[in-house]
Amino acid sequence: MSFTFTTRLPLSRHAVDRDHLSRAIPGLFDELCADAATRFLPVWHGKMLLAPHSPTAAASASATAVHLALLPSSSVPASRRNASLRVYLGRSLPTDLPEPAGTRIVAVQLDDDDAALLEPDEGRWVGLRTVATALGDRDAGLFTEALGVLNWHASHGHCPRCGAATVVEEAGWVRRCPVDNSQVFPRTDPAVIVLITDADDRILLGSNAMWENNRYSLLAGFVEPGEALESAVIREMFEESGLRVTDPAYVGSQPWPFPASVMCGFTARLADDQQAGDLLPDGAEILALRWFSRQELHEAAEWMLLPGPSSIAHAMIERWFGAPLRASPELIRP
């Protein structure tokens, strides 16, 4: 059940062979740049370009899908094609897209000048949460993969042992310290997100201190070192709500590269020795907590903002609700 659920999540979809064995090929980027079939995925401040609408492409692929701009080498500024911060993402798999199956794809980080030269219309540069549900499986996976790896590069430019500037290797998937030759690999921070129900099958939603006061979502928190996911569920829910929960059950997961997380979805139920009214928001991260029946959630749609459709929280609440949720705008934060 969990895998079936996961494959429906916007950011868990993929249709790319990451082709990890090719990352170690000496001179791989020279080979890729010389290959006219290679396509480059430009990235600027975490945003990517949308491809212009093409009637012929719409006829051969999904008529409603939005596509990322995958550019030939000649369309990318030479300074960027040869820049150090490039990531080989792998080979395209679909057979119904403009790029043939097997097309190799490289993400390239642009600075402001190169981005403006490539596409001065900033409206064509879009964030992942804005277009996640409109992209097809391949492009959603490419965007998520590229954003996650480039975010890791942005925060790991120096050796954690000695502070020396690291060197990018393995087609953008490794950083090496030139002092002791130690390697640093991309990291992902696991977090748990939990749909709690009480004896009446109501769900608990909370409002975060960083949000508008009418935005509510499931409770979530990071997994601590040396902690099992199920233990993190119990600890985090108590810390944020003052409630003890039991029977944590895994639902599915979704990468969340904002900047470097994977959200592990769980259900849990209120412990038998707890009262639903024993709510105690921590006051720092969570300012308000409320239980909702399905009818109450339906009625609250007039005033309450729920998680945006790109999030696993949206899918988990919708799964419990048993019907599509009313769309709420995405919460966009740097």
C-alpha positions as a Markdown table, in Angstrom:
| # | Residue | x | y | z |
|---|---|---|---|---|
| 1 | Met | 0.0 | 0.0 | 0.0 |
| 2 | Ser | 2.8 | 2.5 | 0.9 |
| 3 | Phe | 4.5 | 2.2 | -2.5 |
| 4 | Thr | 1.2 | 2.7 | -4.4 |
| 5 | Phe | 0.6 | 5.8 | -2.3 |
| 6 | Thr | 4.2 | 7.0 | -2.8 |
| 7 | Thr | 4.0 | 6.8 | -6.6 |
| 8 | Arg | 1.1 | 9.2 | -6.6 |
| 9 | Leu | 3.1 | 11.9 | -4.8 |
| 10 | Pro | 4.2 | 14.8 | -7.0 |
| 11 | Leu | 7.8 | 14.8 | -6.0 |
| 12 | Ser | 8.3 | 11.0 | -5.7 |
| 13 | Arg | 7.6 | 10.5 | -9.4 |
| 14 | His | 10.6 | 9.8 | -11.7 |
| 15 | Ala | 11.4 | 8.5 | -15.1 |
| 16 | Val | 15.1 | 8.9 | -15.3 |
| 17 | Asp | 17.9 | 6.3 | -15.1 |
| 18 | Arg | 20.4 | 8.0 | -12.9 |
| 19 | Asp | 23.2 | 6.0 | -14.6 |
| 20 | His | 25.5 | 6.1 | -11.6 |
| 21 | Leu | 28.2 | 4.0 | -13.2 |
| 22 | Ser | 28.9 | 6.8 | -15.8 |
| 23 | Arg | 29.7 | 9.3 | -13.0 |
| 24 | Ala | 33.2 | 7.9 | -12.6 |
| 25 | Ile | 34.1 | 8.2 | -16.3 |
| 26 | Pro | 37.2 | 10.4 | -16.8 |
| 27 | Gly | 36.3 | 13.5 | -18.9 |
| 28 | Leu | 32.6 | 12.7 | -18.7 |
| 29 | Phe | 31.5 | 16.4 | -19.1 |
| 30 | Asp | 33.8 | 16.9 | -22.1 |
| 31 | Glu | 32.1 | 13.9 | -23.7 |
| 32 | Leu | 28.7 | 15.2 | -22.8 |
| 33 | Cys | 29.3 | 18.7 | -24.1 |
| 34 | Ala | 30.7 | 17.3 | -27.4 |
| 35 | Asp | 27.6 | 15.1 | -27.9 |
| 36 | Ala | 24.9 | 17.1 | -29.7 |
| 37 | Ala | 22.2 | 14.8 | -28.2 |
| 38 | Thr | 23.0 | 15.8 | -24.6 |
| 39 | Arg | 20.5 | 18.2 | -23.0 |
| 40 | Phe | 21.3 | 20.8 | -20.4 |
| 41 | Leu | 18.8 | 21.8 | -17.6 |
| 42 | Pro | 19.6 | 25.4 | -16.5 |
| 43 | Val | 19.0 | 26.2 | -12.9 |
| 44 | Trp | 18.9 | 29.7 | -11.5 |
| 45 | His | 18.3 | 30.4 | -7.7 |
| 46 | Gly | 16.5 | 27.1 | -7.4 |
| 47 | Lys | 14.2 | 27.9 | -10.4 |
| 48 | Met | 14.1 | 26.3 | -13.8 |
| 49 | Leu | 12.9 | 27.3 | -17.3 |
| 50 | Leu | 9.7 | 26.1 | -18.7 |
| 51 | Ala | 9.8 | 25.0 | -22.4 |
| 52 | Pro | 7.6 | 27.0 | -24.8 |
| 53 | His | 4.3 | 25.3 | -25.6 |
| 54 | Ser | 4.6 | 23.0 | -28.6 |
| 55 | Pro | 1.5 | 21.6 | -30.4 |
| 56 | Thr | 3.5 | 18.8 | -31.9 |
| 57 | Ala | 5.0 | 17.9 | -28.5 |
| 58 | Ala | 1.5 | 18.0 | -26.9 |
| 59 | Ala | 0.3 | 15.6 | -29.5 |
| 60 | Ser | 3.0 | 13.1 | -28.8 |
| 61 | Ala | 3.1 | 13.4 | -25.0 |
| 62 | Ser | 0.5 | 14.6 | -22.5 |
| 63 | Ala | -1.6 | 17.3 | -23.9 |
| 64 | Thr | -1.8 | 19.0 | -20.5 |
| 65 | Ala | 1.7 | 18.4 | -19.2 |
| 66 | Val | 4.1 | 21.3 | -18.6 |
| 67 | His | 7.7 | 20.6 | -19.7 |
| 68 | Leu | 11.1 | 21.9 | -18.5 |
| 69 | Ala | 13.4 | 23.5 | -21.0 |
| 70 | Leu | 16.1 | 20.9 | -21.9 |
| 71 | Leu | 18.6 | 22.8 | -24.0 |
| 72 | Pro | 21.3 | 21.6 | -26.5 |
| 73 | Ser | 24.9 | 22.5 | -25.6 |
| 74 | Ser | 24.9 | 25.4 | -28.1 |
| 75 | Ser | 22.2 | 27.2 | -26.2 |
| 76 | Val | 24.0 | 27.2 | -22.9 |
| 77 | Pro | 26.6 | 29.9 | -22.3 |
| 78 | Ala | 30.1 | 28.4 | -22.7 |
| 79 | Ser | 31.1 | 29.7 | -19.3 |
| 80 | Arg | 28.4 | 27.5 | -17.8 |
| 81 | Arg | 29.0 | 24.5 | -19.9 |
| 82 | Asn | 32.5 | 24.3 | -18.6 |
| 83 | Ala | 31.7 | 25.5 | -15.1 |
| 84 | Ser | 32.7 | 23.4 | -12.1 |
| 85 | Leu | 29.1 | 23.2 | -10.7 |
| 86 | Arg | 27.4 | 20.8 | -13.1 |
| 87 | Val | 25.6 | 17.6 | -12.2 |
| 88 | Tyr | 25.0 | 14.7 | -14.4 |
| 89 | Leu | 21.4 | 13.7 | -13.7 |
| 90 | Gly | 21.2 | 10.5 | -15.9 |
| 91 | Arg | 19.3 | 9.3 | -18.9 |
| 92 | Ser | 15.7 | 10.1 | -19.9 |
| 93 | Leu | 13.5 | 7.0 | -20.0 |
| 94 | Pro | 10.1 | 8.0 | -21.6 |
| 95 | Thr | 9.5 | 7.3 | -25.3 |
| 96 | Asp | 6.8 | 9.9 | -25.8 |
| 97 | Leu | 8.8 | 13.1 | -25.2 |
| 98 | Pro | 10.7 | 15.3 | -27.6 |
| 99 | Glu | 14.0 | 13.9 | -26.2 |
| 100 | Pro | 14.6 | 10.3 | -27.3 |
| 101 | Ala | 14.8 | 7.7 | -24.6 |
| 102 | Gly | 18.4 | 7.5 | -23.4 |
| 103 | Thr | 19.1 | 11.2 | -23.8 |
| 104 | Arg | 21.7 | 12.3 | -21.2 |
| 105 | Ile | 20.8 | 15.3 | -19.1 |
| 106 | Val | 23.1 | 17.7 | -17.2 |
| 107 | Ala | 22.0 | 20.3 | -14.6 |
| 108 | Val | 24.0 | 23.5 | -14.8 |
| 109 | Gln | 24.0 | 26.3 | -12.2 |
| 110 | Leu | 23.6 | 29.8 | -13.8 |
| 111 | Asp | 24.6 | 33.1 | -12.2 |
| 112 | Asp | 22.4 | 36.2 | -12.6 |
| 113 | Asp | 24.1 | 37.4 | -15.8 |
| 114 | Asp | 24.0 | 34.1 | -17.6 |
| 115 | Ala | 20.4 | 33.5 | -16.6 |
| 116 | Ala | 19.4 | 36.9 | -17.9 |
| 117 | Leu | 21.3 | 36.3 | -21.1 |
| 118 | Leu | 19.6 | 32.9 | -21.6 |
| 119 | Glu | 16.0 | 34.1 | -20.7 |
| 120 | Pro | 15.4 | 37.7 | -19.5 |
| 121 | Asp | 11.7 | 37.0 | -18.8 |
| 122 | Glu | 11.8 | 35.9 | -15.2 |
| 123 | Gly | 8.2 | 34.7 | -15.5 |
| 124 | Arg | 9.5 | 31.6 | -17.4 |
| 125 | Trp | 11.8 | 30.7 | -14.4 |
| 126 | Val | 9.6 | 28.7 | -12.0 |
| 127 | Gly | 10.0 | 27.1 | -8.6 |
| 128 | Leu | 9.3 | 23.4 | -8.0 |
| 129 | Arg | 6.3 | 23.9 | -5.8 |
| 130 | Thr | 4.7 | 26.1 | -8.4 |
| 131 | Val | 4.7 | 23.5 | -11.1 |
| 132 | Ala | 5.2 | 20.1 | -9.4 |
| 133 | Thr | 1.7 | 18.9 | -10.1 |
| 134 | Ala | 1.7 | 20.1 | -13.7 |
| 135 | Leu | 5.0 | 18.4 | -14.7 |
| 136 | Gly | 5.2 | 14.9 | -16.0 |
| 137 | Asp | 7.0 | 12.1 | -14.2 |
| 138 | Arg | 10.4 | 12.6 | -15.8 |
| 139 | Asp | 10.5 | 16.4 | -15.4 |
| 140 | Ala | 9.2 | 16.3 | -11.8 |
| 141 | Gly | 11.9 | 13.8 | -11.0 |
| 142 | Leu | 14.6 | 15.8 | -12.8 |
| 143 | Phe | 13.6 | 19.0 | -11.0 |
| 144 | Thr | 13.6 | 17.3 | -7.6 |
| 145 | Glu | 16.9 | 15.5 | -8.2 |
| 146 | Ala | 18.7 | 18.6 | -9.5 |
| 147 | Leu | 17.4 | 20.9 | -6.8 |
| 148 | Gly | 18.4 | 18.5 | -4.0 |
| 149 | Val | 21.9 | 18.0 | -5.3 |
| 150 | Leu | 22.5 | 21.7 | -6.0 |
| 151 | Asn | 21.2 | 22.7 | -2.6 |
| 152 | Trp | 23.7 | 20.2 | -1.1 |
| 153 | His | 26.5 | 21.8 | -3.0 |
| 154 | Ala | 25.5 | 25.2 | -1.8 |
| 155 | Ser | 26.0 | 24.2 | 1.9 |
| 156 | His | 29.0 | 21.9 | 1.5 |
| 157 | Gly | 31.6 | 23.9 | -0.2 |
| 158 | His | 34.2 | 23.3 | 2.5 |
| 159 | Cys | 35.6 | 20.2 | 4.2 |
| 160 | Pro | 33.7 | 19.5 | 7.5 |
| 161 | Arg | 37.0 | 18.3 | 9.0 |
| 162 | Cys | 39.5 | 21.1 | 8.2 |
| 163 | Gly | 37.6 | 23.8 | 6.4 |
| 164 | Ala | 39.4 | 23.6 | 3.1 |
| 165 | Ala | 37.5 | 24.4 | -0.1 |
| 166 | Thr | 36.3 | 21.1 | -1.6 |
| 167 | Val | 36.6 | 20.0 | -5.2 |
| 168 | Val | 33.6 | 18.7 | -7.2 |
| 169 | Glu | 34.1 | 15.3 | -8.6 |
| 170 | Glu | 32.1 | 12.2 | -9.8 |
| 171 | Ala | 30.0 | 14.3 | -12.2 |
| 172 | Gly | 28.7 | 16.5 | -9.4 |
| 173 | Trp | 27.9 | 13.7 | -6.9 |
| 174 | Val | 31.0 | 13.9 | -4.7 |
| 175 | Arg | 33.1 | 16.7 | -3.1 |
| 176 | Arg | 36.7 | 15.9 | -2.2 |
| 177 | Cys | 38.9 | 17.6 | 0.3 |
| 178 | Pro | 42.3 | 18.4 | -1.3 |
| 179 | Val | 44.1 | 18.3 | 2.0 |
| 180 | Asp | 43.4 | 14.7 | 3.1 |
| 181 | Asn | 41.5 | 13.4 | 0.1 |
| 182 | Ser | 38.4 | 12.6 | 2.1 |
| 183 | Gln | 35.1 | 12.5 | 0.3 |
| 184 | Val | 31.8 | 14.2 | 1.1 |
| 185 | Phe | 28.6 | 12.8 | -0.4 |
| 186 | Pro | 25.2 | 14.3 | -0.7 |
| 187 | Arg | 23.1 | 14.2 | 2.5 |
| 188 | Thr | 19.4 | 14.0 | 3.0 |
| 189 | Asp | 17.8 | 14.9 | 6.3 |
| 190 | Pro | 14.9 | 12.5 | 7.2 |
| 191 | Ala | 11.8 | 13.9 | 8.8 |
| 192 | Val | 8.6 | 12.3 | 10.0 |
| 193 | Ile | 5.2 | 13.8 | 9.2 |
| 194 | Val | 2.2 | 12.3 | 11.0 |
| 195 | Leu | -1.5 | 12.0 | 10.6 |
| 196 | Ile | -2.8 | 11.5 | 14.2 |
| 197 | Thr | -6.4 | 10.3 | 14.7 |
| 198 | Asp | -8.4 | 10.1 | 18.0 |
| 199 | Ala | -11.1 | 7.6 | 19.0 |
| 200 | Asp | -13.6 | 9.4 | 16.9 |
| 201 | Asp | -11.4 | 9.3 | 13.8 |
| 202 | Arg | -10.8 | 13.0 | 13.8 |
| 203 | Ile | -7.4 | 14.3 | 12.7 |
| 204 | Leu | -5.1 | 16.7 | 14.5 |
| 205 | Leu | -3.9 | 19.7 | 12.6 |
| 206 | Gly | -1.5 | 22.5 | 13.8 |
| 207 | Ser | -0.6 | 26.0 | 12.8 |
| 208 | Asn | 3.1 | 26.8 | 12.6 |
| 209 | Ala | 4.6 | 30.0 | 14.0 |
| 210 | Met | 6.1 | 30.8 | 10.5 |
| 211 | Trp | 2.8 | 30.5 | 8.7 |
| 212 | Glu | -0.3 | 32.6 | 8.3 |
| 213 | Asn | -2.5 | 32.0 | 11.3 |
| 214 | Asn | -5.2 | 30.3 | 9.2 |
| 215 | Arg | -2.8 | 27.8 | 7.6 |
| 216 | Tyr | -2.9 | 24.3 | 9.2 |
| 217 | Ser | -1.1 | 21.1 | 8.4 |
| 218 | Leu | 0.0 | 17.8 | 9.9 |
| 219 | Leu | 2.7 | 17.8 | 12.6 |
| 220 | Ala | 6.2 | 17.0 | 11.5 |
| 221 | Gly | 9.8 | 17.0 | 12.8 |
| 222 | Phe | 13.3 | 15.9 | 12.1 |
| 223 | Val | 14.7 | 12.5 | 13.0 |
| 224 | Glu | 17.5 | 12.8 | 15.6 |
| 225 | Pro | 20.8 | 10.9 | 15.4 |
| 226 | Gly | 20.5 | 7.3 | 16.6 |
| 227 | Glu | 16.7 | 7.4 | 16.5 |
| 228 | Ala | 14.3 | 5.1 | 14.6 |
| 229 | Leu | 11.6 | 6.6 | 12.5 |
| 230 | Glu | 8.8 | 5.2 | 14.8 |
| 231 | Ser | 10.6 | 6.6 | 17.9 |
| 232 | Ala | 10.8 | 10.0 | 16.2 |
| 233 | Val | 7.0 | 9.9 | 15.5 |
| 234 | Ile | 6.3 | 9.4 | 19.2 |
| 235 | Arg | 8.8 | 12.0 | 20.4 |
| 236 | Glu | 8.0 | 14.7 | 17.9 |
| 237 | Met | 4.3 | 14.5 | 18.4 |
| 238 | Phe | 4.7 | 14.8 | 22.2 |
| 239 | Glu | 7.1 | 17.7 | 21.9 |
| 240 | Glu | 4.8 | 19.6 | 19.5 |
| 241 | Ser | 1.3 | 18.7 | 20.9 |
| 242 | Gly | 1.8 | 17.4 | 24.4 |
| 243 | Leu | 0.0 | 14.2 | 23.4 |
| 244 | Arg | 1.3 | 10.7 | 23.5 |
| 245 | Val | 0.6 | 8.6 | 20.4 |
| 246 | Thr | 0.9 | 5.0 | 19.6 |
| 247 | Asp | 0.9 | 2.5 | 16.7 |
| 248 | Pro | 3.0 | 4.5 | 14.2 |
| 249 | Ala | 2.4 | 3.0 | 10.8 |
| 250 | Tyr | 4.5 | 3.9 | 7.7 |
| 251 | Val | 2.4 | 5.3 | 4.8 |
| 252 | Gly | 5.0 | 6.4 | 2.2 |
| 253 | Ser | 7.8 | 9.0 | 1.6 |
| 254 | Gln | 8.5 | 12.0 | -0.6 |
| 255 | Pro | 11.7 | 13.9 | -1.2 |
| 256 | Trp | 11.4 | 17.5 | -0.1 |
| 257 | Pro | 14.5 | 19.4 | -1.4 |
| 258 | Phe | 13.7 | 22.6 | 0.6 |
| 259 | Pro | 16.6 | 22.4 | 1.2 |
| 260 | Ala | 17.4 | 18.7 | 1.8 |
| 261 | Ser | 14.8 | 16.5 | 3.4 |
| 262 | Val | 12.8 | 13.4 | 2.8 |
| 263 | Met | 9.4 | 13.4 | 4.4 |
| 264 | Cys | 8.5 | 10.0 | 5.9 |
| 265 | Gly | 4.7 | 9.8 | 6.3 |
| 266 | Phe | 3.1 | 8.0 | 9.2 |
| 267 | Thr | -0.2 | 7.5 | 10.7 |
| 268 | Ala | -0.6 | 7.2 | 14.5 |
| 269 | Arg | -3.5 | 7.2 | 17.0 |
| 270 | Leu | -4.0 | 8.9 | 20.3 |
| 271 | Ala | -2.8 | 6.8 | 23.2 |
| 272 | Asp | -5.6 | 5.2 | 25.2 |
| 273 | Asp | -4.5 | 7.1 | 28.4 |
| 274 | Gln | -4.8 | 10.5 | 26.7 |
| 275 | Gln | -7.8 | 12.8 | 26.3 |
| 276 | Ala | -8.2 | 14.6 | 22.9 |
| 277 | Gly | -8.5 | 17.8 | 24.8 |
| 278 | Asp | -5.1 | 17.5 | 26.4 |
| 279 | Leu | -3.5 | 19.6 | 23.7 |
| 280 | Leu | -0.4 | 21.6 | 24.6 |
| 281 | Pro | 1.2 | 23.3 | 21.6 |
| 282 | Asp | 4.8 | 24.1 | 22.3 |
| 283 | Gly | 4.3 | 27.8 | 21.8 |
| 284 | Ala | 7.5 | 28.2 | 19.8 |
| 285 | Glu | 7.0 | 26.2 | 16.7 |
| 286 | Ile | 3.3 | 25.2 | 17.0 |
| 287 | Leu | 1.0 | 28.0 | 18.1 |
| 288 | Ala | -2.4 | 26.4 | 17.6 |
| 289 | Leu | -3.8 | 22.8 | 17.5 |
| 290 | Arg | -7.3 | 21.6 | 16.5 |
| 291 | Trp | -9.1 | 18.3 | 15.9 |
| 292 | Phe | -11.2 | 18.1 | 12.8 |
| 293 | Ser | -13.9 | 15.6 | 11.7 |
| 294 | Arg | -14.4 | 15.2 | 8.0 |
| 295 | Gln | -17.5 | 17.5 | 8.2 |
| 296 | Glu | -15.6 | 20.1 | 10.2 |
| 297 | Leu | -12.7 | 20.0 | 7.7 |
| 298 | His | -15.1 | 20.5 | 4.8 |
| 299 | Glu | -16.7 | 23.5 | 6.5 |
| 300 | Ala | -13.4 | 25.0 | 7.5 |
| 301 | Ala | -12.4 | 25.2 | 3.8 |
| 302 | Glu | -14.0 | 28.7 | 3.7 |
| 303 | Trp | -11.3 | 30.1 | 6.0 |
| 304 | Met | -8.5 | 27.6 | 6.5 |
| 305 | Leu | -5.5 | 27.1 | 4.2 |
| 306 | Leu | -4.3 | 23.5 | 3.9 |
| 307 | Pro | -1.0 | 22.1 | 2.6 |
| 308 | Gly | -0.4 | 22.7 | -1.1 |
| 309 | Pro | -0.9 | 19.9 | -3.6 |
| 310 | Ser | 2.9 | 19.3 | -4.0 |
| 311 | Ser | 3.3 | 18.2 | -0.4 |
| 312 | Ile | 2.9 | 14.7 | 1.1 |
| 313 | Ala | 0.8 | 16.3 | 3.8 |
| 314 | His | -1.9 | 17.2 | 1.2 |
| 315 | Ala | -2.0 | 13.6 | 0.0 |
| 316 | Met | -2.2 | 12.2 | 3.5 |
| 317 | Ile | -5.0 | 14.4 | 4.5 |
| 318 | Glu | -6.8 | 13.8 | 1.2 |
| 319 | Arg | -6.4 | 10.0 | 1.8 |
| 320 | Trp | -8.0 | 10.3 | 5.2 |
| 321 | Phe | -10.7 | 12.7 | 3.9 |
| 322 | Gly | -11.7 | 10.3 | 1.1 |
| 323 | Ala | -12.2 | 13.0 | -1.5 |
| 324 | Pro | -10.2 | 15.7 | -3.2 |
| 325 | Leu | -9.3 | 18.7 | -1.0 |
| 326 | Arg | -10.1 | 22.2 | -1.9 |
| 327 | Ala | -6.9 | 23.7 | -3.4 |
| 328 | Ser | -4.9 | 26.1 | -1.3 |
| 329 | Pro | -2.0 | 28.2 | -2.4 |
| 330 | Glu | 1.4 | 26.8 | -1.8 |
| 331 | Leu | 3.4 | 28.0 | 1.1 |
| 332 | Ile | 6.5 | 29.5 | -0.5 |
| 333 | Arg | 9.5 | 30.2 | 1.7 |
| 334 | Pro | 13.2 | 30.5 | 0.7 |
